[in-house]
């Protein structure tokens, strides 16, 4: 039997492979996650896992399943925003009720194994291999996923009831059986299933390897580009000696381009540039961050954003100093966990401190650097005031808008968006916007960040053995030369 090597060995081949396979991977994953769910495929698997796990509880674990209630149940989740629950309408989710455990155990999509199974199926589709091998890999994957996860779910049910009998705490028993053990089994199972798929001749791990190599190549290209652009224009003064005896030398001013990327220093693992710039950066950052703990500052920022939320229509019910340094605002119906706390992070002081310190240590013309530092608070704080006010109004609107009773899943998704994804995306976009403004001002702040990261990655590479330690390769060549000359 002959094998054809498809692994892309050159940088260009790896890039072409990535561009052909990764978009297809995203499209297929979307189809397997959402379209199959819309067609009802996961509901069929959920019922199948429920029924077979009950059979395993009877035949292997020896439980009296005649006392179980097997059917469809209403899903009830804790409300992420208020002190209540979210009810998912009519009984829809397959599950069981055991004789001695007080909670209903539901089977959802993750229990079927097909969230990880869809990932493996997609990799099988896009990995170059014979169609016969892919067919065997798909069948093998489906059987392993169903059988393996059915055993895992059955064990989870049995162990949950066992721990409840032992401790008498339903939540604690579920946490240890599900989160601390069953999820670990699921991860180990994915590793085992991947190795089995590899034995069918479909090298899905190699596809991951090619993607990683392509991304590493991309990082190298970015580094080369940043190295070339890590410069600033500066005025250099020199004096030309006059040819006339006794005359004063002529003062000459010349604008030159200075590149500050310490390429040779990084590759030789010298840390002088890193230590000098990063220590200054850290010191300035800590001083400014300390300002963010001033109670009056947080009170002003919190009050201003509360007023914006109130102008949109949100109803505030209380505000107080929280933990001495921070300001906390509470809105109608929101539980204490969702009280809005204005602190050094949410106020914008942290980002402001990091940006000012980064600008200070970045080599650049003093005028450009001064303009960049002056613009930074003007951009960060007004935008963050608006973000805080909008987020508080949006969170209050989701909690009190009535959508929880009509579309519970949408309610939970919106609650996650306004409390987690909205601030996350805001800070990412604000950071990118600041970097673009600094670049327009010819202050290469991002280059400074890349220098530090480059230094750390190079050193980490030889620490873990992925690169030769600086000097080792030269010493080994010298040793070989001396041996050969004897």
C-alpha positions as CSV (number, residue, x, y, z in Angstrom):
1,X,0.0,0.0,0.0
2,X,1.4,3.4,-1.0
3,X,0.7,6.7,0.7
4,X,0.6,10.1,-0.9
5,X,2.0,12.9,1.3
6,X,-0.3,16.0,1.1
7,X,1.2,17.9,4.0
8,X,2.2,21.4,2.7
9,X,6.0,21.8,3.3
10,X,6.5,25.4,2.0
11,X,5.2,28.6,3.4
12,X,3.2,29.4,0.3
13,X,1.7,25.9,0.2
14,X,0.7,26.1,3.9
15,X,-1.0,29.5,3.3
16,X,-2.9,28.1,0.3
17,X,-4.0,25.1,2.3
18,X,-5.2,27.3,5.1
19,X,-7.2,29.6,2.8
20,X,-8.8,26.6,1.1
21,X,-9.7,24.5,4.2
22,X,-10.3,26.9,7.1
23,X,-13.2,28.8,5.5
24,X,-14.7,25.4,4.5
25,X,-14.3,24.3,8.1
26,X,-16.2,27.3,9.4
27,X,-19.1,26.8,6.9
28,X,-19.4,23.1,7.7
29,X,-19.3,23.7,11.4
30,X,-22.1,26.3,11.1
31,X,-24.2,23.7,9.2
32,X,-23.6,20.9,11.6
33,X,-24.3,23.1,14.7
34,X,-27.3,25.1,13.6
35,X,-28.9,23.6,10.4
36,X,-28.9,20.1,11.8
37,X,-30.3,21.4,15.0
38,X,-33.1,23.3,13.1
39,X,-33.9,20.0,11.2
40,X,-34.3,18.2,14.5
41,X,-31.3,15.9,14.3
42,X,-30.2,16.7,17.8
43,X,-33.6,16.1,19.3
44,X,-33.5,12.6,17.9
45,X,-30.0,12.0,19.5
46,X,-31.1,13.5,22.8
47,X,-33.9,11.0,23.1
48,X,-31.6,8.2,22.0
49,X,-29.0,9.0,24.6
50,X,-31.7,9.3,27.3
51,X,-33.3,5.9,26.6
52,X,-30.0,4.1,26.2
53,X,-28.5,5.6,29.4
54,X,-31.5,4.5,31.3
55,X,-31.0,1.0,30.0
56,X,-27.3,1.1,31.1
57,X,-28.3,2.3,34.6
58,X,-30.5,-0.9,34.8
59,X,-28.2,-3.4,33.1
60,X,-24.7,-2.2,34.3
61,X,-25.2,0.0,37.4
62,X,-28.0,-2.1,38.9
63,X,-30.5,0.7,39.6
64,X,-34.2,0.0,39.8
65,X,-35.3,2.1,36.8
66,X,-38.9,1.2,37.3
67,X,-38.9,4.0,39.9
68,X,-37.7,6.5,37.3
69,X,-39.9,8.9,35.4
70,X,-38.6,9.0,31.8
71,X,-40.2,11.7,29.5
72,X,-40.0,15.3,28.5
73,X,-39.7,18.1,31.0
74,X,-39.8,21.8,31.2
75,X,-36.3,23.4,31.5
76,X,-35.9,25.9,34.4
77,X,-32.7,27.9,34.6
78,X,-31.7,30.5,37.2
79,X,-32.3,34.0,35.8
80,X,-28.9,35.6,35.0
81,X,-30.2,39.1,35.7
82,X,-32.9,38.9,38.4
83,X,-33.6,36.9,41.6
84,X,-36.0,34.5,39.8
85,X,-36.0,31.7,37.2
86,X,-36.3,31.4,33.5
87,X,-39.0,28.9,32.4
88,X,-38.6,27.4,28.9
89,X,-42.3,26.9,28.1
90,X,-44.0,23.6,27.5
91,X,-42.3,20.3,28.3
92,X,-39.8,19.8,25.5
93,X,-36.4,18.5,26.9
94,X,-35.9,14.8,27.2
95,X,-34.8,13.7,30.7
96,X,-35.3,11.5,33.7
97,X,-36.4,11.9,37.3
98,X,-34.7,9.4,39.6
99,X,-36.2,7.9,42.7
100,X,-34.0,9.6,45.4
101,X,-32.5,12.6,43.6
102,X,-34.7,15.7,43.8
103,X,-33.7,17.4,40.6
104,X,-34.7,16.7,37.0
105,X,-31.8,15.5,34.9
106,X,-32.2,16.8,31.3
107,X,-30.5,15.6,28.1
108,X,-29.3,18.6,26.0
109,X,-27.3,18.8,22.9
110,X,-23.9,18.7,24.6
111,X,-24.9,15.4,26.3
112,X,-25.1,13.7,22.8
113,X,-21.4,14.4,22.2
114,X,-22.2,15.9,18.8
115,X,-20.8,19.4,19.7
116,X,-17.4,17.8,19.8
117,X,-18.6,15.2,17.2
118,X,-19.4,18.0,14.7
119,X,-15.9,19.3,15.1
120,X,-14.4,15.9,14.3
121,X,-16.8,15.4,11.4
122,X,-15.8,18.7,9.9
123,X,-12.1,17.9,10.2
124,X,-12.8,14.5,8.5
125,X,-14.5,16.3,5.6
126,X,-11.8,18.8,4.9
127,X,-8.7,16.6,5.5
128,X,-7.2,15.2,2.3
129,X,-7.8,11.4,2.3
130,X,-9.5,8.7,0.2
131,X,-13.2,8.8,0.3
132,X,-13.3,5.2,1.6
133,X,-11.2,6.2,4.6
134,X,-13.4,9.2,5.2
135,X,-16.5,7.1,5.1
136,X,-15.0,4.6,7.7
137,X,-13.9,7.6,9.8
138,X,-17.4,9.2,9.8
139,X,-19.1,5.9,10.8
140,X,-16.5,5.3,13.5
141,X,-16.8,8.8,14.8
142,X,-20.6,8.6,15.1
143,X,-20.6,5.2,16.8
144,X,-17.8,6.3,19.2
145,X,-19.6,9.5,20.0
146,X,-23.0,7.9,20.7
147,X,-21.7,4.9,22.6
148,X,-19.0,6.8,24.6
149,X,-21.3,9.7,25.6
150,X,-24.2,7.3,26.5
151,X,-21.9,5.5,28.9
152,X,-20.6,8.9,30.2
153,X,-24.2,10.2,30.8
154,X,-25.3,7.0,32.5
155,X,-22.3,7.2,34.8
156,X,-23.0,10.8,35.5
157,X,-26.6,10.0,36.5
158,X,-25.5,7.2,38.8
159,X,-22.7,9.2,40.4
160,X,-24.9,12.2,40.9
161,X,-27.4,10.1,42.9
162,X,-24.6,8.4,44.8
163,X,-23.1,11.7,45.9
164,X,-26.5,13.1,46.8
165,X,-27.1,10.1,49.1
166,X,-23.7,10.6,50.6
167,X,-23.8,14.4,51.1
168,X,-27.5,15.3,51.0
169,X,-26.8,18.3,48.8
170,X,-28.3,18.2,45.3
171,X,-26.3,21.1,43.8
172,X,-23.0,20.0,45.2
173,X,-23.6,16.4,44.0
174,X,-24.4,17.6,40.5
175,X,-21.4,20.0,40.4
176,X,-18.9,17.2,41.3
177,X,-20.4,14.6,39.1
178,X,-21.0,16.8,36.1
179,X,-18.6,19.7,36.1
180,X,-15.6,18.1,37.9
181,X,-15.8,14.6,36.4
182,X,-18.1,14.1,33.5
183,X,-16.6,17.1,31.6
184,X,-13.2,15.7,32.2
185,X,-14.3,12.3,30.8
186,X,-15.6,14.1,27.7
187,X,-12.3,15.8,27.1
188,X,-10.4,12.6,27.5
189,X,-12.9,10.9,25.2
190,X,-12.2,13.4,22.4
191,X,-8.5,12.7,22.6
192,X,-9.1,9.0,22.3
193,X,-11.6,9.4,19.5
194,X,-9.1,11.6,17.6
195,X,-6.5,8.9,17.9
196,X,-8.9,6.2,16.6
197,X,-9.8,8.4,13.6
198,X,-6.1,8.8,12.8
199,X,-5.9,5.0,12.6
200,X,-8.5,5.0,9.8
201,X,-6.0,6.9,7.6
202,X,-7.6,10.4,7.9
203,X,-4.9,12.5,9.5
204,X,-7.0,15.2,11.1
205,X,-4.2,16.1,13.5
206,X,-2.0,17.0,10.5
207,X,-4.7,19.4,9.3
208,X,-4.4,21.2,12.7
209,X,-0.6,21.1,12.4
210,X,-0.7,22.7,8.9
211,X,-3.0,25.5,10.2
212,X,-0.7,26.1,13.1
213,X,2.3,26.2,10.8
214,X,0.5,28.6,8.5
215,X,-0.3,30.9,11.4
216,X,3.3,30.8,12.7
217,X,4.4,31.8,9.2
218,X,1.9,34.6,9.3
219,X,3.3,35.8,12.6
220,X,6.8,35.8,11.1
221,X,5.6,37.9,8.2
222,X,3.9,40.3,10.6
223,X,7.2,40.5,12.7
224,X,9.2,41.3,9.5
225,X,6.7,44.0,8.6
226,X,6.7,45.6,12.0
227,X,10.5,45.5,12.1
228,X,10.6,47.5,9.0
229,X,8.1,50.1,10.2
230,X,9.3,50.5,13.8
231,X,11.0,53.8,13.0
232,X,10.6,57.5,13.8
233,X,11.9,60.7,12.2
234,X,14.2,62.7,14.3
235,X,16.5,65.7,13.9
236,X,20.2,65.1,14.0
237,X,22.6,68.0,14.5
238,X,26.1,68.0,13.2
239,X,28.8,70.5,12.5
240,X,30.9,70.9,9.4
241,X,34.4,72.2,9.6
242,X,34.9,75.3,7.6
243,X,37.6,75.3,5.0
244,X,38.5,78.9,5.9
245,X,41.1,79.2,8.6
246,X,39.7,80.7,11.8
247,X,36.0,80.5,10.9
248,X,33.3,78.9,13.1
249,X,32.1,75.4,12.1
250,X,28.7,75.4,10.3
251,X,25.7,73.9,12.2
252,X,23.9,71.3,10.0
253,X,20.4,69.9,10.9
254,X,19.3,66.7,9.2
255,X,16.1,64.7,9.5
256,X,16.9,61.0,9.7
257,X,14.9,57.8,10.2
258,X,15.7,55.8,13.3
259,X,14.6,52.2,13.7
260,X,14.2,51.1,17.3
261,X,13.4,47.4,16.8
262,X,16.1,45.5,18.7
263,X,16.2,42.5,16.3
264,X,19.7,41.4,17.0
265,X,19.3,41.8,20.8
266,X,16.2,39.7,20.9
267,X,17.6,36.9,18.8
268,X,20.7,36.8,21.0
269,X,18.4,36.7,24.1
270,X,19.7,40.0,25.6
271,X,17.1,41.7,27.7
272,X,18.5,45.2,28.1
273,X,15.9,46.9,25.9
274,X,13.0,45.0,27.4
275,X,14.1,45.7,31.0
276,X,14.7,49.4,30.3
277,X,11.4,50.0,28.6
278,X,9.1,47.6,30.4
279,X,10.2,48.6,33.9
280,X,9.4,52.2,33.0
281,X,6.1,51.2,31.5
282,X,5.2,49.2,34.6
283,X,6.1,52.0,37.0
284,X,4.1,54.6,35.2
285,X,1.1,52.3,34.8
286,X,1.0,51.5,38.5
287,X,1.1,55.2,39.5
288,X,-1.8,56.0,37.2
289,X,-3.8,52.9,38.2
290,X,-3.5,54.1,41.8
291,X,-5.5,57.2,40.8
292,X,-8.3,54.9,39.7
293,X,-8.8,53.9,43.3
294,X,-9.8,57.4,44.4
295,X,-13.4,57.1,45.6
296,X,-14.4,60.5,44.3
297,X,-13.2,59.7,40.8
298,X,-15.2,56.5,40.6
299,X,-18.2,58.3,42.1
300,X,-18.1,60.9,39.3
301,X,-17.8,58.3,36.6
302,X,-20.5,56.1,38.1
303,X,-22.9,58.9,38.6
304,X,-22.4,60.3,35.1
305,X,-23.1,56.9,33.5
306,X,-26.1,56.4,35.8
307,X,-27.5,59.7,34.6
308,X,-27.1,58.5,31.0
309,X,-28.8,55.3,31.7
310,X,-31.6,57.2,33.4
311,X,-32.0,59.5,30.5
312,X,-32.6,56.5,28.3
313,X,-35.4,55.3,30.7
314,X,-33.7,52.9,33.1
315,X,-34.9,53.1,36.7
316,X,-32.2,53.4,39.3
317,X,-33.1,52.4,42.9
318,X,-29.8,52.9,44.8
319,X,-26.2,53.9,44.8
320,X,-23.5,53.6,47.4
321,X,-19.8,53.5,48.0
322,X,-18.7,49.9,47.6
323,X,-15.5,48.4,49.2
324,X,-14.3,51.9,50.2
325,X,-12.8,52.6,46.8
326,X,-15.6,51.7,44.3
327,X,-19.0,53.0,43.5
328,X,-22.0,50.7,43.1
329,X,-25.3,51.4,41.4
330,X,-28.4,49.3,41.6
331,X,-31.3,49.3,39.1
332,X,-34.9,48.1,39.3
333,X,-35.3,44.3,39.6
334,X,-31.6,43.5,39.0
335,X,-30.1,41.2,41.6
336,X,-27.0,42.2,43.7
337,X,-24.7,40.2,41.4
338,X,-25.7,42.5,38.5
339,X,-25.3,45.8,40.5
340,X,-23.1,48.0,38.4
341,X,-19.7,48.6,40.1
342,X,-17.5,51.4,38.8
343,X,-13.9,50.5,39.5
344,X,-10.4,50.9,38.1
345,X,-11.3,48.6,35.2
346,X,-14.8,49.6,34.2
347,X,-14.0,53.3,34.7
348,X,-11.4,53.2,31.9
349,X,-8.5,54.2,34.2
350,X,-6.8,50.9,33.6
351,X,-6.7,51.2,29.8
352,X,-5.8,54.9,30.2
353,X,-2.8,54.0,32.4
354,X,-1.6,51.3,30.0
355,X,-1.9,53.5,27.0
356,X,-0.1,56.5,28.5
357,X,2.7,54.4,29.9
358,X,3.1,52.6,26.5
359,X,3.2,56.0,24.6
360,X,5.8,57.3,27.1
361,X,8.3,54.5,26.4
362,X,7.7,54.3,22.7
363,X,10.5,56.1,20.8
364,X,9.0,58.9,18.8
365,X,9.1,62.7,18.2
366,X,8.2,64.5,21.4
367,X,5.5,66.6,19.6
368,X,3.8,63.5,18.2
369,X,4.0,61.7,21.5
370,X,2.6,64.6,23.4
371,X,-0.4,64.9,21.0
372,X,-1.1,61.2,21.3
373,X,-1.0,61.3,25.1
374,X,-3.2,64.4,25.1
375,X,-5.8,62.7,22.9
376,X,-5.9,59.4,24.9
377,X,-8.1,60.6,27.8
378,X,-10.3,62.7,25.5
379,X,-11.1,59.5,23.5
380,X,-11.3,56.9,26.3
381,X,-13.4,58.5,29.0
382,X,-16.3,60.1,27.0
383,X,-16.7,56.9,25.0
384,X,-16.6,54.8,28.2
385,X,-19.2,57.1,29.9
386,X,-21.5,56.4,26.9
387,X,-20.8,52.7,27.0
388,X,-21.4,52.4,30.7
389,X,-24.7,54.3,30.4
390,X,-25.9,52.3,27.4
391,X,-24.9,49.0,29.0
392,X,-26.8,49.8,32.2
393,X,-29.9,50.8,30.3
394,X,-29.6,47.8,28.0
395,X,-29.2,45.4,30.9
396,X,-32.2,46.9,32.7
397,X,-34.3,46.8,29.5
398,X,-33.6,43.1,29.0
399,X,-34.4,42.3,32.6
400,X,-37.7,44.2,32.6
401,X,-38.8,44.0,29.0
402,X,-41.0,40.9,29.3
403,X,-39.1,38.9,26.7
404,X,-38.2,36.3,29.4
405,X,-41.7,35.0,29.4
406,X,-42.1,34.8,25.6
407,X,-38.7,33.9,24.3
408,X,-36.6,32.5,27.2
409,X,-33.6,31.3,25.1
410,X,-33.4,34.7,23.4
411,X,-33.6,36.3,26.9
412,X,-30.6,34.3,28.1
413,X,-28.6,35.1,25.0
414,X,-29.4,38.8,25.3
415,X,-28.4,38.8,29.0
416,X,-25.1,37.3,28.1
417,X,-24.6,39.9,25.3
418,X,-25.2,43.0,27.4
419,X,-23.3,41.8,30.5
420,X,-20.3,40.0,28.8
421,X,-20.0,40.6,25.1
422,X,-20.9,44.3,24.9
423,X,-18.0,45.4,27.3
424,X,-15.6,42.9,25.8
425,X,-16.2,44.1,22.2
426,X,-16.1,47.8,23.4
427,X,-12.7,47.5,24.9
428,X,-11.3,45.5,21.9
429,X,-12.6,48.1,19.4
430,X,-11.4,51.0,21.6
431,X,-7.9,49.5,21.8
432,X,-7.8,48.9,18.0
433,X,-9.0,52.5,17.4
434,X,-6.3,54.0,19.7
435,X,-3.6,52.0,17.9
436,X,-4.8,53.3,14.6
437,X,-4.8,56.9,15.9
438,X,-1.3,56.5,17.3
439,X,-0.1,55.0,14.0
440,X,-1.5,58.0,12.1
441,X,0.5,60.2,14.5
442,X,3.6,58.1,13.7
443,X,3.9,56.9,17.2
444,X,4.5,53.1,16.8
445,X,3.0,52.0,20.1
446,X,1.9,48.6,18.7
447,X,5.5,48.0,17.6
448,X,6.6,48.4,21.2
449,X,4.1,45.8,22.3
450,X,5.2,43.4,19.6
451,X,8.8,43.8,20.7
452,X,8.0,42.7,24.2
453,X,6.0,39.8,22.9
454,X,8.7,38.8,20.5
455,X,11.3,38.8,23.3
456,X,9.1,36.6,25.5
457,X,8.3,34.1,22.7
458,X,11.9,33.8,21.6
459,X,13.0,33.1,25.2
460,X,10.1,30.7,25.8
461,X,11.0,28.9,22.6
462,X,14.5,27.8,23.8
463,X,13.2,27.2,27.4
464,X,10.8,24.5,26.1
465,X,13.3,23.2,23.5
466,X,11.6,24.5,20.3
467,X,14.6,26.7,19.5
468,X,18.4,26.5,20.0
469,X,19.6,28.5,22.9
470,X,21.6,31.5,21.8
471,X,25.2,30.5,21.4
472,X,24.6,26.7,21.5
473,X,24.5,26.3,17.7
474,X,27.7,28.4,17.3
475,X,29.4,26.4,20.0
476,X,28.3,23.1,18.5
477,X,29.7,24.1,15.1
478,X,32.9,25.2,16.7
479,X,33.2,21.9,18.5
480,X,32.7,20.0,15.3
481,X,35.3,22.1,13.5
482,X,37.9,21.5,16.2
483,X,37.3,17.8,16.2
484,X,37.6,17.6,12.5
485,X,40.9,19.5,12.5
486,X,42.5,17.1,15.0
